[in-house]
């Protein structure tokens, strides 16, 4: 998959319909086992989508909420919160037809190359039955806490190497006064971990 096929941009209010569809796709297998009518599943997913969105905005007010596009069409999301010593991978999700093709791995490798170069750790939460757990473990994340439904994972910064293939363009980032921010932003207040 050539680099030019994909881009990442800031999420906008007009993206909510896609983001709701994406969220629904991440819950489809789980909810199909409940035996609920489609209308009940739709209502539940809509409620959960808005609750999750509100939670992310409330708990990560300075987070980066990015949309992943291919050929101008949205295919996923990547949410990050940058701290002074740790980056929180809030969420990464791709449409079902985009999963398993290596894009998620490439995005994570790009993120890890950048955090390693800046000496930042990365933490995340993942459900124990999520297939991405194996990917996170391959990338050097270790489980630091079992929180019932979610596992908390952490990856310490690694020595920078040149063996990673970096071909996905995350928005340019810079280190300024020991804070990692977008290069297009004016100096801002510190982002908490």
C-alpha positions as CSV (number, residue, x, y, z in Angstrom):
1,X,0.0,0.0,0.0
2,X,1.7,3.2,-1.1
3,X,2.0,6.0,1.4
4,X,0.1,8.4,-0.8
5,X,-3.0,6.3,-0.5
6,X,-3.4,7.3,3.2
7,X,-3.5,10.6,5.1
8,X,-4.4,11.6,8.6
9,X,-6.3,14.8,9.4
10,X,-8.0,16.4,12.4
11,X,-11.4,15.0,13.2
12,X,-14.3,17.5,12.4
13,X,-17.9,17.8,13.5
14,X,-19.0,16.6,10.0
15,X,-17.2,13.3,10.7
16,X,-19.7,12.1,13.4
17,X,-21.8,9.9,11.0
18,X,-18.7,8.1,9.9
19,X,-17.3,7.8,13.4
20,X,-20.6,6.4,14.6
21,X,-20.5,3.8,11.8
22,X,-16.9,3.0,12.7
23,X,-17.7,2.5,16.4
24,X,-20.6,0.3,15.4
25,X,-18.3,-1.9,13.3
26,X,-16.0,-2.4,16.4
27,X,-18.9,-3.7,18.4
28,X,-20.8,-5.8,15.8
29,X,-19.4,-9.2,16.6
30,X,-19.8,-8.7,20.4
31,X,-23.4,-7.4,20.1
32,X,-24.6,-10.0,17.6
33,X,-24.2,-12.7,20.3
34,X,-26.8,-10.9,22.5
35,X,-29.8,-11.9,20.2
36,X,-31.2,-8.4,20.4
37,X,-33.4,-7.0,17.6
38,X,-31.5,-4.7,15.2
39,X,-33.4,-1.6,16.5
40,X,-32.2,-2.4,20.1
41,X,-28.6,-2.9,18.9
42,X,-28.8,0.4,16.9
43,X,-30.1,2.3,19.9
44,X,-27.5,0.8,22.3
45,X,-24.6,1.5,19.9
46,X,-25.7,5.1,19.4
47,X,-25.9,5.6,23.2
48,X,-22.5,4.0,23.7
49,X,-20.9,5.9,20.9
50,X,-22.0,9.3,22.4
51,X,-20.9,8.2,25.9
52,X,-17.5,7.1,24.7
53,X,-17.1,10.4,22.7
54,X,-18.0,12.4,25.7
55,X,-15.7,10.4,27.9
56,X,-12.7,11.0,25.5
57,X,-13.4,14.7,25.3
58,X,-13.8,15.1,29.0
59,X,-10.8,13.0,30.0
60,X,-8.5,14.1,27.2
61,X,-9.4,17.7,26.5
62,X,-6.0,18.3,24.8
63,X,-6.0,15.0,22.9
64,X,-5.4,14.7,19.2
65,X,-8.5,13.2,17.6
66,X,-7.5,12.2,14.0
67,X,-9.3,10.6,11.1
68,X,-7.5,8.2,8.8
69,X,-8.4,8.5,5.2
70,X,-7.7,6.5,2.0
71,X,-8.2,8.1,-1.3
72,X,-10.2,10.9,0.4
73,X,-12.6,8.5,2.2
74,X,-12.5,7.9,5.9
75,X,-11.4,4.5,7.0
76,X,-10.4,4.8,10.7
77,X,-9.5,7.0,13.6
78,X,-6.4,7.5,15.8
79,X,-6.7,9.3,19.2
80,X,-3.6,10.3,21.2
81,X,-2.9,12.3,24.3
82,X,0.6,13.7,24.6
83,X,2.2,14.1,28.1
84,X,5.6,15.1,29.2
85,X,6.9,11.5,29.6
86,X,4.1,9.4,28.3
87,X,1.8,9.3,25.2
88,X,-1.6,7.7,25.8
89,X,-2.9,5.8,22.8
90,X,-6.5,6.5,23.5
91,X,-7.9,4.6,20.6
92,X,-7.1,3.3,17.1
93,X,-9.8,1.7,15.0
94,X,-10.2,0.8,11.3
95,X,-13.2,-0.3,9.3
96,X,-13.4,-4.1,9.0
97,X,-12.3,-4.2,5.4
98,X,-9.2,-2.2,6.3
99,X,-8.1,-4.5,9.2
100,X,-5.4,-7.1,8.9
101,X,-3.8,-5.4,5.9
102,X,-0.9,-3.9,7.9
103,X,-2.0,-0.2,8.1
104,X,-2.6,-0.4,11.9
105,X,0.9,-1.9,12.3
106,X,2.4,0.9,10.2
107,X,0.6,3.6,12.0
108,X,1.8,2.2,15.4
109,X,5.4,1.8,14.1
110,X,5.4,5.4,13.0
111,X,4.0,6.5,16.4
112,X,6.6,4.4,18.3
113,X,9.5,5.6,16.2
114,X,8.5,9.2,17.1
115,X,8.0,8.5,20.7
116,X,11.2,6.6,20.9
117,X,13.1,9.5,19.3
118,X,11.6,11.8,22.0
119,X,12.2,9.4,24.9
120,X,8.5,9.0,25.6
121,X,6.7,5.9,26.9
122,X,3.4,4.8,25.4
123,X,0.5,3.4,27.3
124,X,-2.9,2.0,26.3
125,X,-5.9,-0.1,27.3
126,X,-7.1,-3.1,25.3
127,X,-9.8,-5.7,25.9
128,X,-8.2,-9.1,26.7
129,X,-10.1,-10.7,23.7
130,X,-9.1,-8.1,21.2
131,X,-6.9,-9.5,18.4
132,X,-4.8,-6.3,18.6
133,X,-3.4,-7.5,21.9
134,X,-0.9,-9.8,20.0
135,X,0.2,-6.8,17.9
136,X,0.8,-4.7,20.9
137,X,2.8,-7.5,22.5
138,X,4.9,-7.9,19.4
139,X,5.6,-4.1,19.4
140,X,7.0,-4.4,23.0
141,X,4.0,-3.5,25.1
142,X,3.7,-5.3,28.4
143,X,0.7,-5.8,30.6
144,X,1.0,-3.7,33.7
145,X,-2.6,-4.1,35.1
146,X,-5.7,-6.3,34.6
147,X,-8.7,-4.1,35.0
148,X,-11.3,-6.8,34.4
149,X,-12.6,-5.9,30.9
150,X,-9.4,-4.0,29.9
151,X,-5.7,-4.7,30.2
152,X,-3.5,-1.7,30.8
153,X,-0.3,-1.9,28.7
154,X,2.9,0.1,28.7
155,X,5.9,0.4,26.4
156,X,9.0,2.2,27.6
157,X,11.0,4.2,25.1
158,X,13.4,2.1,23.0
159,X,16.7,3.1,21.6
160,X,16.1,4.7,18.2
161,X,16.7,2.4,15.3
162,X,16.6,2.8,11.5
163,X,15.2,-0.7,10.8
164,X,11.5,0.4,11.0
165,X,9.8,1.1,7.7
166,X,8.1,4.5,8.2
167,X,5.8,5.2,5.3
168,X,2.7,6.6,6.9
169,X,2.6,10.3,7.4
170,X,1.3,11.3,10.8
171,X,0.9,15.0,11.2
172,X,4.3,16.6,11.9
173,X,5.3,16.8,15.6
174,X,8.0,18.7,17.4
175,X,9.6,18.7,20.8
176,X,9.4,22.2,22.3
177,X,10.2,23.0,25.9
178,X,10.0,19.3,26.7
179,X,6.4,19.1,25.4
180,X,5.5,17.3,22.2
181,X,3.0,19.2,20.2
182,X,1.9,19.7,16.6
183,X,4.2,21.9,14.6
184,X,1.2,24.0,13.5
185,X,0.2,24.9,17.0
186,X,1.3,28.0,19.0
187,X,3.0,27.3,22.3
188,X,0.4,25.8,24.7
189,X,0.1,24.8,28.3
190,X,1.5,21.5,29.5
191,X,-0.5,18.5,28.7
192,X,-0.9,16.2,31.7
193,X,-0.1,12.5,31.6
